[in-house]
Amino acid sequence: MKKIILVLICVIAVTTFSNAQHTTDSLVRRKKVLVKTFTQKPAQTIYVEAGGNSILWSLNYDRRFTNRLDGLGFRIGAGYFPLGGSNIVVIPFGINIMAGNKGHFVEMGLNATIANSSSKNKSNPSESKFGQIDFTGNKTNIIYGIPMGYRYQQADKKGFSFRAGIEPIVGNRLDNKMVFAVTGHIVLVIA
């Protein structure tokens, strides 16, 4: 009887040990799949953004702070367009963070845009507005935004990259009160 109990204890111990080893091996394999995407140098992109904090459009430069596609980065850009009776120059800039892997990322950030408007007709300025945001006359507005969206970008590869999302923005209305709006943005990648 003692021999049978001893054999059963040995069988249970071996089974438990081998099962624990299998679980540890599968956890190691899962971690290898979840490794973040590293690049040879910090990822950077030049793109044209339509909508969002750019108001209508802007040419932008985006770069990661580290040699990873995910994590923190920044963007800065410039745009020019006529709007009603004014010429508008926009300078969007901001900081963003991406999370994801295998080229697919969720992106969030904080943006600000300096929008300088100058009247086409100095003697009789006509009203210029985008939604309820006022660009009439010679003035500078600051528009704040929180972009949220999806980004597809491969590591160390030039070519196709895509971004799209929504962006709540805050700016000044025609009556100088703050206005809140939700806009969409889409990005066309140049390099």
MOFEN-V803728 format. One record per residue. N is the residue number from 1. SS is DSSP state (A for helix, B for strand, O for the rest). PSI is psi in degrees with one decimal (NA if undefined). BURIAL is I if it has 9 or more other ideal C-beta (glycine too) atoms within 8 Angstrom, else O. Layout:
N:SS:PSI:BURIAL ; N:SS:PSI:BURIAL
This chain:
1:O:-40.6:O ; 2:A:-36.3:O ; 3:A:-38.7:O ; 4:A:-42.8:O ; 5:A:-41.2:O ; 6:A:-41.8:O ; 7:A:-42.3:O ; 8:A:-41.8:O ; 9:A:-42.4:O ; 10:A:-43.0:O ; 11:A:-44.6:O ; 12:A:-42.5:O ; 13:A:-45.1:O ; 14:A:-43.4:O ; 15:A:-45.3:O ; 16:A:-44.4:O ; 17:A:-44.5:O ; 18:A:-36.3:O ; 19:A:-40.7:O ; 20:A:-40.0:O ; 21:A:-41.6:O ; 22:A:-42.7:O ; 23:A:-42.4:O ; 24:A:-42.8:O ; 25:A:-41.5:O ; 26:A:-34.0:O ; 27:A:-40.0:O ; 28:A:-43.0:O ; 29:A:-40.4:O ; 30:A:-41.7:O ; 31:A:-36.1:O ; 32:A:-34.5:O ; 33:A:-33.8:O ; 34:O:10.6:O ; 35:O:135.8:O ; 36:O:156.0:O ; 37:O:116.2:I ; 38:B:152.8:O ; 39:O:164.2:I ; 40:O:-35.7:O ; 41:O:166.7:O ; 42:O:130.5:I ; 43:O:138.1:I ; 44:B:150.9:O ; 45:B:140.8:I ; 46:B:128.4:I ; 47:B:161.5:I ; 48:B:125.6:I ; 49:B:133.0:I ; 50:B:125.8:I ; 51:B:-160.2:I ; 52:A:-142.4:I ; 53:A:-8.1:I ; 54:A:0.5:I ; 55:O:-80.2:I ; 56:O:-54.9:I ; 57:B:159.6:I ; 58:B:154.0:I ; 59:B:127.8:I ; 60:B:157.7:I ; 61:B:128.4:I ; 62:B:136.5:I ; 63:B:143.3:I ; 64:B:151.5:I ; 65:O:-21.4:O ; 66:O:179.8:O ; 67:O:46.9:O ; 68:B:149.0:I ; 69:O:-31.9:I ; 70:O:174.3:I ; 71:B:-164.1:I ; 72:B:148.2:I ; 73:B:-179.3:I ; 74:B:165.3:I ; 75:B:147.7:I ; 76:B:146.1:O ; 77:B:-175.8:I ; 78:B:148.6:O ; 79:B:156.6:I ; 80:B:136.2:O ; 81:B:147.8:I ; 82:B:143.6:O ; 83:B:111.5:I ; 84:O:-123.1:I ; 85:O:15.3:I ; 86:B:157.4:I ; 87:B:129.6:I ; 88:B:131.2:I ; 89:B:125.5:I ; 90:B:141.8:I ; 91:B:92.4:I ; 92:B:141.0:I ; 93:B:157.5:I ; 94:B:-179.8:I ; 95:B:144.0:I ; 96:B:163.3:I ; 97:B:140.7:I ; 98:B:144.8:I ; 99:B:135.2:O ; 100:B:-168.6:O ; 101:B:174.2:I ; 102:O:33.5:O ; 103:O:-9.0:I ; 104:B:123.1:O ; 105:B:146.8:I ; 106:B:135.7:I ; 107:B:137.9:I ; 108:B:157.1:O ; 109:B:-176.3:I ; 110:B:124.4:I ; 111:B:155.8:I ; 112:B:146.0:I ; 113:B:126.2:I ; 114:B:120.7:I ; 115:B:112.8:I ; 116:B:124.4:I ; 117:B:141.7:I ; 118:B:134.6:O ; 119:B:138.5:I ; 120:O:-37.6:O ; 121:O:101.6:O ; 122:O:-36.1:O ; 123:O:-31.9:O ; 124:O:79.3:O ; 125:O:134.9:I ; 126:O:159.2:I ; 127:O:133.4:O ; 128:O:120.1:I ; 129:B:153.1:I ; 130:B:106.2:O ; 131:O:-119.6:O ; 132:O:2.5:O ; 133:B:129.0:I ; 134:B:126.3:I ; 135:O:19.1:I ; 136:O:136.6:I ; 137:O:-168.1:O ; 138:O:102.7:O ; 139:B:168.0:I ; 140:B:126.8:O ; 141:B:150.2:I ; 142:B:125.8:I ; 143:B:131.0:I ; 144:B:146.6:I ; 145:B:159.6:I ; 146:B:91.7:I ; 147:B:140.5:I ; 148:B:130.8:I ; 149:B:-161.3:I ; 150:B:140.6:I ; 151:B:132.8:I ; 152:B:120.1:I ; 153:O:125.5:I ; 154:O:152.8:I ; 155:O:135.2:I ; 156:O:31.9:O ; 157:O:132.3:O ; 158:O:158.7:O ; 159:O:-138.7:O ; 160:O:128.4:O ; 161:O:149.0:I ; 162:B:140.7:I ; 163:B:142.1:I ; 164:B:150.4:I ; 165:B:-166.9:I ; 166:B:159.0:I ; 167:B:107.2:I ; 168:B:132.4:I ; 169:B:155.4:I ; 170:B:131.5:I ; 171:B:-172.0:I ; 172:B:134.9:I ; 173:B:175.9:I ; 174:O:-30.7:O ; 175:O:19.8:O ; 176:O:16.1:O ; 177:O:158.2:O ; 178:B:143.3:O ; 179:B:142.2:I ; 180:B:131.2:O ; 181:B:155.7:I ; 182:B:122.2:O ; 183:B:167.8:I ; 184:B:158.5:I ; 185:B:148.3:I ; 186:B:145.2:I ; 187:B:133.9:I ; 188:B:122.7:O ; 189:B:134.5:I ; 190:O:-48.7:O ; 191:O:NA:O
